[in-house]
């Protein structure tokens, strides 16, 4: 169950990062409120996952899902650039996540 909590926490991190961008520096009310709500949910699920997963594994996977998810949302929703260097960087993050998962006893 911890891995499910962790994946959902990572996905919520993607949502709150998008909402934070849309809040325009917390100057827009509803995106700002949404950011805080999804942050609380993300942190709460991360905390539940950390009950049984090692800190290094849980935190790395959580931030990795958020980073790759935000990268994808930035491209798909916000029209950010797709360059070979950015794709290579994202691929390295994904490789790191796979290695972290494979090295976990859980």
C-alpha positions in Angstrom: 0.0 0.0 0.0 2.9 2.3 0.7 3.9 2.4 -3.0 0.4 3.3 -4.0 0.4 6.2 -1.5 3.8 7.3 -2.8 2.7 7.3 -6.5 -0.5 9.2 -5.7 1.5 11.7 -3.6 3.9 12.2 -6.6 0.9 12.8 -8.9 -0.6 15.3 -6.5 2.8 17.1 -6.5 2.4 17.5 -10.3 -1.0 19.0 -9.8 0.1 21.5 -7.1 3.1 22.5 -9.1 0.9 23.4 -12.0 -1.5 25.2 -9.8 1.4 27.1 -8.2 2.4 28.3 -11.7 -1.1 29.3 -12.4 -1.4 31.2 -9.1 1.0 33.8 -10.5 3.1 34.0 -7.3 0.0 33.4 -5.1 -1.7 36.5 -6.4 -4.7 34.5 -7.8 -7.0 33.1 -5.2 -8.3 29.8 -6.5 -5.1 28.5 -7.9 -3.4 29.5 -4.6 -6.0 27.6 -2.6 -5.8 24.6 -4.9 -2.0 24.6 -4.5 -2.3 24.5 -0.7 -4.9 21.7 -0.8 -3.0 19.5 -3.2 0.2 20.2 -1.2 -1.4 19.0 2.0 -2.7 15.9 0.2 0.7 15.2 -1.4 2.6 15.6 1.9 0.1 13.6 3.8 0.4 10.6 1.5 4.1 10.9 1.4 4.1 10.8 5.2 2.0 7.6 5.1 4.3 6.0 2.6 7.3 6.9 4.8 5.8 4.8 7.6 7.2 1.7 5.9 9.5 2.9 3.1 13.0 4.2 3.7 13.3 8.0 3.7 15.8 8.1 0.8 13.7 5.9 -1.4 10.4 7.5 -0.7 11.6 11.1 -1.1 13.6 10.3 -4.2 10.6 8.6 -5.9 8.2 11.4 -4.8 10.4 14.2 -6.1 11.2 12.2 -9.3 7.5 11.7 -10.1 6.9 15.4 -9.5 9.8 16.4 -11.6 9.0 14.2 -14.6 5.3 15.0 -14.2 5.9 18.7 -14.1 8.2 18.4 -17.1 5.5 16.6 -19.1 2.8 19.0 -18.0 5.0 22.0 -18.8 5.3 20.7 -22.4 1.8 19.4 -22.9 -0.2 22.2 -21.1 2.1 25.2 -20.9 3.9 24.9 -24.3 7.4 24.7 -22.9 10.2 23.7 -25.2 11.2 20.2 -26.0 14.9 20.0 -26.6 17.2 17.0 -26.8 19.1 18.2 -23.7 15.8 18.5 -21.6 14.6 15.1 -22.9 18.0 13.5 -22.0 17.8 15.1 -18.5 14.3 13.7 -18.0 15.5 10.2 -19.2 18.3 10.3 -16.6 15.8 11.1 -13.9 13.6 8.2 -15.0 16.7 5.9 -15.0 17.5 7.0 -11.5 13.9 6.3 -10.3 14.0 2.8 -11.8 17.4 2.1 -10.1 16.1 3.5 -6.8 13.0 1.2 -7.0 15.1 -1.8 -7.9 17.4 -1.2 -5.0 14.6 -1.0 -2.5 13.8 -4.0 -0.3 10.1 -2.9 -0.2 
